[in-house]
Amino acid sequence: MHARTIAASLLVTGTLLATSSQARPFRTDAAGTTAPSAVEIEAGSDWWTDQASFGLNIKQGITQRLDLGFYIPYAAFPDSTRAFGNAKVSAKFDLVPSLASVAFTSQLGGSSYVLNGALTKAWGPFKASADLGGQFVAGARDADLSWGLNPSYAVGPATLGAELRGNQHEANWWQVGGSVKLADWVAVDAGLGDDFHDGNNWHVATGIWIALPAIR
């Protein structure tokens, strides 16, 4: 799969990140929602040899089980493709708190949407997340499915992990990386990944997570 296709798929799933579960830099969703009245902000970047993109994701906790998100993508390089992408909105609901969640994402003004389910289980410092979802287009008979697996291990303020993603046909993406929590309200992350088809056009992800205090 070409790097541009991978970039597009990452932007599509960008709003599905479980910020409250510190999922970055991985794209596999994790169970869990933002705390009520709290706001979480993620600024992330994706780099390839010949292109770069950025995204800003803001989530607001609505109830103990529901949060709403807003995402803005920006293609920065090469200059011929430099432009803002369509904004996306998301809603995430905990079916079983900290264990199972379902998320809905839609592009503003678009005819497509993403439904994604996520499971997360922790055993002490070890945690594993898995998701399964699809992108659906109005009027289309079929959907583009996607899945992901993300084991991780916490070591002090750092969380290290790996990721494997794919679609209904094959596994097509891997990544290793981690995040470091600098304080209760801020963390930074980085990851290195690639697909299995483009000849090692390495992908580097970097980002920052910021949690604003809940309003009482």
Buried (B, 14 or more C-beta within 10 A) or exposed (E): BEBBEBBBBBBBBBBBBBBBBBBBBBBBBBBBBBBBBBBBBBBBBBBBEEBBBBBBBBBBBBEEBBBBBBBBBBBBBEEEEEEEBEBBBBBBBBEEEBBBBBBBBBBEEEEBBBBBBBBBEBEEEEBBBBBBBBBBEEEEEEBBBBBBBBBBBBEEEEBBBBBBBBBEEEBBBBBBBBBBBEEEEEBBBBBEBBBEBBEEBEBBBBBBBBBEEEEE
